[in-house]
Amino acid sequence: MKYDVLVIGSGPGGYVTAIRASQLGFKTAVVEKENLGGICLNWGCIPTKALLKSAQVYDYLKHVDEYGLKAEAIDKDFDAVIKRSRGVAEGMSKGVQFLMKKNKIDVIDGFGKLKTGKKVDVTDSDGKVTEYSANHIIIATGARSRVLPNLPQDGKKVIGYREAMTLPTQPKSMIVVGSGAIGVEFAHFYNSMGTDVTVVEFMPNIVPVEDKDVSKQMERSFKKAGIKVMTSSSVESVDTSGDGVKATVKTKKGEQILEADIVLSAVGIKTNIENIGLEDVGIITDRDKILVNDYYQTNIPGYYAIGDVTPGPALAHVASAEGITCVEKLAGLHTETIDYGNIPGCTYATPEIASVGLTEDKAKEQGYDIKVGKFPFSASGKAKAAGTPDGFVKVIFDAKYGEWLGCHMIGAGVTDMIAEAVLGRKLETTGHEVLKAIHPHPTMSEAVMEAVADAYDEVIHL
Ligand SMILES: Cc1cc2nc3c(=O)[nH]c(=O)nc-3n(C[C@H](O)[C@H](O)[C@H](O)COP(=O)(O)OP(=O)(O)OC[C@H]3O[C@@H](n4cnc5c(N)ncnc54)[C@H](O)[C@@H]3O)c2cc1C
């Protein structure tokens, strides 16, 4: 079987690439060893957001009196919460199946392995191997939970994200190791459900890639919600021999033993680059990633790589954008390369976090003379009315030319607000243009306009 484009892996990188390739007139196939939609739809972005929605509804129910309402006999059904999340994921995967059919893309079930001569062997579940060839082979095999040597995962007491979203019973206590987006989202979910949660973070701040003000606000909000936070601390070893887990944690003050039912390891990802034939073909990797050029071509002509297997932020929207850029270039379009400085990152805990561009520290490190503005949601009518006054919008501008260097938000619903900053930066907007773009009242988005006004000493509601 010969294709124009053959994609290995059907995550948000692979399936989106396949659709765009088909739109561009390429005869396209996608190889998948598990479920269509990859980690994002089946084990990542979507099922976690379903869990977090249940947590949010439960949190509202627990606080109905604050809204002048009464609800009696509020309870949760952990099993039903998990089932709902799995159902949402299944529905999304079926949606991708529909999209593949609609776009006339062949779906090949099985494990794909690269061969020289632009060929791929696919081994199906019965062990049968079929050879396919294509003019362009795109590797989009994604990643899995990273396992640390001192934190081996047994899938029961020391778990990764897959187990964390399918636990048969709710643990009474949990240690979450790592406070990136995944760790923080699960910490919030389990805490809301009533699990006693401790977050252990190696860096001095939780959500360490974010602006320091955001990290500090997140820590305050977590502590207020009852989550224990240990920063500048690392789990040295775990003992699973007893009923639960005993974790030895190194802190600034010395070693501490923490006990819990379960340890969730959320320390990052490991790419799926083993046994896929990279060495046979001669494709170069570095530090667990496949090296590519600006249009995602590897060092071997005809072979490309996109998404989590390549360097850059491991995010679904990045994987999709890379795939689209790759095939548009193959089709001869004058496609722009991706601006990795303008990629939004979101964390969907309570409060939510959304950011794009430089943090205040990074802007200073890069030598910018900056103007910083900040608007707290405690001064926002919409946030007050909604009962969600925690958080703020912070903006950073270059003082000389007015370039919008960074935007950092923490609060309710901010993940739906960050696109304004992404678009503004893409269009090279200045602070005064944002100020003159009238924002609707009352909305959370007014906080962006007010934060910009604050940067230019024109803030109204502070
Ligand atoms: C818990 C969690 C929450 C997340 N939340 C978010 C979020 O909110 N927003 C966000 O942007 N990102 C989020 N991410 C990250 C996001 O899921 C990934 O960045 C994204 O899925 C990467 O897409 P991809 O296409 O590169 O790979 P993947 O989604 O990993 O897909 C790779 C696919 O390739 C298949 N495959 C692998 N090897 C082979 C082979 N040899 N043959 C055939 N098939 C193969 C796999 O089965 C898989 O289906 C989250 C991740 C996790 C774990």
Ligand as a Chemical Component Dictionary entry (heavy atoms), coordinates in Angstrom:
data_LIG
# 
_chem_comp.id                   LIG 
_chem_comp.type                 NON-POLYMER 
_chem_comp.pdbx_formal_charge   0 
_chem_comp.three_letter_code    LIG 
# 
loop_
_chem_comp_atom.comp_id 
_chem_comp_atom.atom_id 
_chem_comp_atom.alt_atom_id 
_chem_comp_atom.type_symbol 
_chem_comp_atom.charge 
_chem_comp_atom.model_Cartn_x 
_chem_comp_atom.model_Cartn_y 
_chem_comp_atom.model_Cartn_z 
_chem_comp_atom.pdbx_ordinal 
LIG C1  C1  C 0 -2.928 14.108 32.331 1  
LIG C2  C2  C 0 -2.588 14.991 31.164 2  
LIG C3  C3  C 0 -3.284 16.163 30.961 3  
LIG C4  C4  C 0 -2.969 16.977 29.876 4  
LIG N1  N1  N 0 -3.690 18.123 29.697 5  
LIG C5  C5  C 0 -3.377 18.921 28.654 6  
LIG C6  C6  C 0 -4.122 20.109 28.416 7  
LIG O1  O1  O 0 -5.043 20.435 29.160 8  
LIG N2  N2  N 0 -3.803 20.870 27.345 9  
LIG C7  C7  C 0 -2.768 20.539 26.505 10 
LIG O2  O2  O 0 -2.505 21.264 25.551 11 
LIG N3  N3  N 0 -2.056 19.415 26.698 12 
LIG C8  C8  C 0 -2.339 18.604 27.750 13 
LIG N4  N4  N 0 -1.630 17.458 27.934 14 
LIG C9  C9  C 0 -0.537 17.149 26.971 15 
LIG C10 C10 C 0 -1.123 16.558 25.687 16 
LIG O3  O3  O 0 -1.923 15.453 25.997 17 
LIG C11 C11 C 0 0.011  16.168 24.757 18 
LIG O4  O4  O 0 0.850  17.267 24.557 19 
LIG C12 C12 C 0 -0.536 15.715 23.414 20 
LIG O5  O5  O 0 -1.395 14.608 23.570 21 
LIG C13 C13 C 0 0.614  15.363 22.470 22 
LIG O6  O6  O 0 0.087  14.956 21.263 23 
LIG P1  P1  P 0 0.873  13.990 20.281 24 
LIG O7  O7  O 0 -0.001 13.842 19.090 25 
LIG O8  O8  O 0 2.260  14.453 20.116 26 
LIG O9  O9  O 0 0.976  12.594 21.051 27 
LIG P2  P2  P 0 -0.049 11.693 21.838 28 
LIG O10 O10 O 0 -1.295 12.386 22.182 29 
LIG O11 O11 O 0 0.751  11.081 22.934 30 
LIG O12 O12 O 0 -0.428 10.573 20.777 31 
LIG C14 C14 C 0 0.489  9.633  20.331 32 
LIG C15 C15 C 0 -0.267 8.453  19.772 33 
LIG O13 O13 O 0 0.646  7.611  19.102 34 
LIG C16 C16 C 0 0.325  6.255  19.371 35 
LIG N5  N5  N 0 1.539  5.497  19.154 36 
LIG C17 C17 C 0 2.712  5.560  19.827 37 
LIG N6  N6  N 0 3.632  4.755  19.270 38 
LIG C18 C18 C 0 3.036  4.161  18.209 39 
LIG C19 C19 C 0 3.466  3.250  17.225 40 
LIG N7  N7  N 0 4.726  2.818  17.196 41 
LIG N8  N8  N 0 2.580  2.835  16.301 42 
LIG C20 C20 C 0 1.300  3.304  16.303 43 
LIG N9  N9  N 0 0.841  4.175  17.198 44 
LIG C21 C21 C 0 1.706  4.622  18.134 45 
LIG C22 C22 C 0 -0.125 6.289  20.820 46 
LIG O14 O14 O 0 -0.931 5.163  21.115 47 
LIG C23 C23 C 0 -0.915 7.587  20.859 48 
LIG O15 O15 O 0 -2.269 7.374  20.527 49 
LIG C24 C24 C 0 -1.938 16.613 28.993 50 
LIG C25 C25 C 0 -1.238 15.421 29.179 51 
LIG C26 C26 C 0 -1.557 14.618 30.251 52 
LIG C27 C27 C 0 -0.808 13.341 30.436 53 
# 
loop_
_chem_comp_bond.comp_id 
_chem_comp_bond.atom_id_1 
_chem_comp_bond.atom_id_2 
_chem_comp_bond.value_order 
_chem_comp_bond.pdbx_ordinal 
LIG C1  C2  SING 1  
LIG C2  C3  SING 2  
LIG C2  C26 DOUB 3  
LIG C3  C4  DOUB 4  
LIG C4  N1  SING 5  
LIG C4  C24 SING 6  
LIG N1  C5  DOUB 7  
LIG C5  C6  SING 8  
LIG C5  C8  SING 9  
LIG C6  O1  DOUB 10 
LIG C6  N2  SING 11 
LIG N2  C7  SING 12 
LIG C7  O2  DOUB 13 
LIG C7  N3  SING 14 
LIG N3  C8  DOUB 15 
LIG C8  N4  SING 16 
LIG N4  C9  SING 17 
LIG N4  C24 SING 18 
LIG C9  C10 SING 19 
LIG C10 O3  SING 20 
LIG C10 C11 SING 21 
LIG C11 O4  SING 22 
LIG C11 C12 SING 23 
LIG C12 O5  SING 24 
LIG C12 C13 SING 25 
LIG C13 O6  SING 26 
LIG O6  P1  SING 27 
LIG P1  O7  DOUB 28 
LIG P1  O8  SING 29 
LIG P1  O9  SING 30 
LIG O9  P2  SING 31 
LIG P2  O10 DOUB 32 
LIG P2  O11 SING 33 
LIG P2  O12 SING 34 
LIG O12 C14 SING 35 
LIG C14 C15 SING 36 
LIG C15 O13 SING 37 
LIG C15 C23 SING 38 
LIG O13 C16 SING 39 
LIG C16 N5  SING 40 
LIG C16 C22 SING 41 
LIG N5  C17 SING 42 
LIG N5  C21 SING 43 
LIG C17 N6  DOUB 44 
LIG N6  C18 SING 45 
LIG C18 C19 SING 46 
LIG C18 C21 DOUB 47 
LIG C19 N7  SING 48 
LIG C19 N8  DOUB 49 
LIG N8  C20 SING 50 
LIG C20 N9  DOUB 51 
LIG N9  C21 SING 52 
LIG C22 O14 SING 53 
LIG C22 C23 SING 54 
LIG C23 O15 SING 55 
LIG C24 C25 DOUB 56 
LIG C25 C26 SING 57 
LIG C26 C27 SING 58 
# 
